[in-house]
Amino acid sequence: MRIRTLEKKKDRRGREVELAALQRLSELADNLTEADSAKFAALVRQLRDEIGVGSGSEAGQDRRRVAGLRLAAR
């Protein structure tokens, strides 16, 4: 979305600099995975260990039941 609004910007030089920065950010982000994020890992740990959310948890089982019911309803 930001790129579309930048394309309308009158300051050509400012637009080019910001578009280049967004392109570089996109390239850097493409190489990141969930494993690269300490905050994401901490969130997963907290959800799994402290709150009890996960594939073997009641919430995970409920999610699979709902998916099964949706599939059966088709």
N, C-alpha and C positions, 0 to 999 in steps of 0.2 A: 504494500500500500504506500509506503513512504516513497518508493521510487516514482510512482505515478505523480505524487504531489511535487516531487523534485523536478520532474520533467517540465512542469509549468513555471518553475522559478525563473525570474527574469535575470538574476545575477548568474551569468553563464559560468564564470570561474568558480564561484561558490558551489554551484550545482555539480560541476565536474569533480570537485574535491570531495563533496559529500557522497556522490555516487561511487567514486573510487573507494572511499572508506567503507561503504556498505558492501561493495563487492568483496573487498578484502575480509571483512567480518564474516561474510557468507562462506568464503573459502576456508577460513579458520574453523568455523562452526561445523562444516562438513566433516572434518576429521575427528570431531569429538564424539565420544560415546558416553553412555550412562556410567560406564566404569571410570571415566575421567573426572567425574563430578563427586567431590567429597560430600557436598550437601545432599546430593541425590542418594548416595550410599548411606548417609546418616538417616535420611528419611525412611529408606527401605528398612534399615535396621530397627528404627523406632516402631514403624508400623508392624513389622514381623515380631519382634521380641517383646516390646512393651505393650502394644495394643492388641496383638494377636491376629493381625490381618495377613493373609497369605494363602497359598494354594491349598493347604491342608486345613485352613481355618473354617469356621462356620460361615464367615462371609464369602470365602472362596467357594465353598460347597453350594451356598445359595446362588451365587453367580452362575455356576454350572447348571443348577436346576432350572434357573430362568432361561438360560440358553437352550437347554433341552426342551423346555415347554414351548419356546418360540419356534424351534425347529419342528416340533410335532404339530404345531398349529398351522403350518404351511400347507 
